[in-house]
Amino acid sequence: MLSQSLITTLFGQLSEGAWFRKTFKCFVLVGFLLTSILILSLFSSCTATRFIPEDKSLLNKNSVVIQGVPKNFVKSDLEYLIAQKPNNKFLGNRFALWIHYFLEKRRDKKLWNWFYGKAGQAPVYVDMYQNENTAQQLTRYTYNKGYFNNTVTHEVTRQKNGLATVFYHVTLNQPYTYADITKTMSDSLLQHYIDSIASETLIKNGDLYDAYLLDNERDRITNYLRNNGYFDFTKDYILFDVDSSLKSNQININMIIENPTNRDNEKTSGHKRYFINDIFIFPTYDPFVNSLNPYDTSVYFYKNSLRSTDSKLTFLAIGDKRIKASIFSNIIQIYEDEPFSINKLRQTYKGLTNLKIYRASTISFDTVRLEQSSSVSDTNWLNCNIYLQRSKVNSYSIELEGTNSGGDLGIRGGLVFSNKNLFKGAEVLRLRLNGGIEAQRISEVTIGDNTSSSIFNTTEVGVDANIYFPRFLSPVALRKFAKEYQPKTNVSIGFSDQKRTYYSRTILKAAFGYDWMTKPTLQHLLTPINLSSVKVTPSPAFQEFLDEQTNQRFKDQYSDHLIFSAKYSFIYNNQNVNKLNNFIYYRANIESAGNALALFNNTALLDPENDYHTLLGTRYSQYFKLDNDFRYYRLITSEQRIVFRTMMGLGLPYENSEEMPFEQSFYAGGANGMRGWQLRQLGPGSFVDTVDIERIGDIQLEFNVEYRFPVWSYLKGALFIDVGNIWTLQEKPYYNNGSFDVKTFYKELAIDAGVGFRFDFSFFIFRLDTAIPLRDPEYPLDQRWRFKTLQINQLVWNFGIGYPF
């Protein structure tokens, strides 16, 4: 039968092919290397300590022991201050330290010397001077947290094998609290501003003394004053006088705000408030060229919805400024006759960074004296100077990358042209011609008269264009929203033609959307127009095979379809790239498709066909989709962390669609999910398949835990567990036992565990993960735990670029 032969050739025994045999040999080689590393690591645990000199002790562990219960800090705050850290461990062994010892006397050879520097790690011996310095740091920290009578001592416990543990004993005693808080200042106007925000103070009667919180209070007051005209005010003017002579561990604190001094170092009568006089923009500024040419001056007036009068910008350029003046009306948020504001300065910097035509921007202020002013009586004025350094307008680049799509390896390349000032408004055009080849696993098949034995049997060529607008393009003005959040607009369109062994696909995509930040941690993506049109042309033999299939979702992969949707994404990320700390990443996506087209069902625009409607002969998809991705990154040390991820998703087809489109359905398995299964080879539910086809569903639940740690040099390691599955909303004849049931779904959760190796070169991360299924819902309920039947050939290998999450 033709269908039986197609099933065998399309999804059958890959082990009979040369591609599989070569790949299997690579896996064996990699497995041998990893096993060798593990053996060396275990061997190093027995030999590394033999190299420790008799007069030295290798630091094995630091331990902080606290007597008393801290009320305003945690133990890890003290551990972070410890200067000496033990050598890195891999699976409990100091492999990098062993390399250092082993190669220390072999460094005369260039290769060994290179390996010594890259893979080895110098021993960390117990240093009493460092211990004493750490004890002083802990004393200072606990003192600043209100424990004035604390004591910190250090103790070293040495073992016979040359290892040592350093204990830091911290005795806190009773902390000090605020009894009375007062303020002293001679500037009455300044006091008026400070009193207006007194209710937001960070220090209150009865609270524990905290020097770090006092510093935050100084920052809070300084930031408020600098937003209200106090241009040259700094927190150094704010002092706290602490009186700890009271009994019962209480203190009085007096906040003193000093006045500035003049040139004779004499105190003045008060701080000055400054107002903006003129704004000058230098759009052709070059700091490396000392030009004597005069500037061409032009003045631009524009209506400002936040002001009753027009605003003014003065441009000083050498020659043509080569950018529209109107572009700056929503970006420059510093206005004449208004008091200086540090927040508006930051907003202006933020807007200028969106103008990719400029590689750098600098804003400075000059004090000027005006004898008269019709609008403001204050005599302290600032001129604002904005210096902009241009980038090259046009650029070309060549892209080349390796790809890995569900285990199918390939090569992709492209020629990219960029223009950073398309319409003289700092719009960025990115035009890319791309192409690629891929080795599909169905590499040796015969269908009718078509025989393919090529390794790379899939080709793709295409072109796509993207235009980035550094402003809000909308028929509705929303000026206040545009000024405050400075949204960007993206327009994209793309076309690609894919040639595969048994079919070809023509894909057309277009999108129009916005991107903005409401806070440094909150990002919003809104794409009101998102179009995707796919036209599939199967070969006659493949079409005959498709006609015989009963799995509608499988057939939909190779049929024409149209998606016209709107999508919104909410992203929360509180990671601080300048500080090592725990952080959360959360992304929620909401997408609705087909509703706009459904409004025209009874018009000549759409054609009725059976129980659905088509546009230009193609059935459009109609569905609602919601998915969530929550991640928590827990820091253990500077190089070790545990990462938790939870993914949940729901897709609901309706009206014009009976099934979710293949591209929008959920799947499990692969390099970034359930790593004990290949891509789209798990689920839905407890469905058992005799034909190796890609599996998709309407519901997704997945939980991942991954422990990441250093091995040596560029090599990082990971241990992980994945739990999850996908389901269909309703029972399908081609997905038996694949539907979601709230009473039994937990019995169909799959579980895998594995180990990963990551080659982290900072700019590029190559990842190799291997996992084995521990619980497989395909088996009968009493046989789903697979501990008794685990075999080495059940390991699933996944290659990836970057971290999985």
Secondary structure, 3 states (H helix, E strand, C coil): CHHHHHHHHHHCCHHHCHHHHHHHHHHHHHHHHHHHHHHHHHHHHHHHHHHCCCCCCEEEEEEEEEECCCCCCCHHHHHCCCCCCCCCCECCECHHHHHHHHHCCCCCCHHHHHHHHHHCCCCCECCHHHHHHHHHHHHHHHHHCCCCCCEEEEEEEECCCCEEEEEEEEECCCCCEEEEEEEECCCHHHHHHHHCCHHHCCCCCCCECCHHHHHHHHHHHHHHHHCCCCCCCCHHHEEEEEECCCCCCEEEEEEEECCCECCCCCECCCCCCCEEEEEEEECCCCCCCCCCCCCEEEEEEECCCCCCCCEEEEEEECCCCCCCHHHHHCCCCCCCCCECCHHHHHHHHHHHHCCCCEEEEEEEEEEECCCCCCCCCCCCEEEEEEEEEECCCEEEEEEEEEEEECCEEEEEEEEEEEECCCCCCCCEEEEEEEEEEECCCCCCEEECCEEECCCCCEEEEEEEEEEEECCCCCCCCCHHHHHHHCCEEEEEEEEEEEECCCEEEEEEEEEEEEEEEEECCEEEEEEEEEEEEEEEEECHHHHHHHHCCCCHHHHHCCCCEEEEEEEEEEEEECCCCCCCCCEEEEEEEEEEECHHHHCCCCCCCCEEECCEEEECCEEECCEEEEEEEEEEEEECCCCCEEEEEEEEEEEEECCCCCCCCHHHCECCCCCCCCCCCCCCCCCCCCCCCCCCCCCCECEEEEEEEEEEEEEECCEEEEEEEEEEEEEECCCECCECCCECCCCCHHHHCEEEEEEEEEEECCCCEEEEEEEEEEECCCCCHHHCECHHHCCHHHCEEEEEECCCC
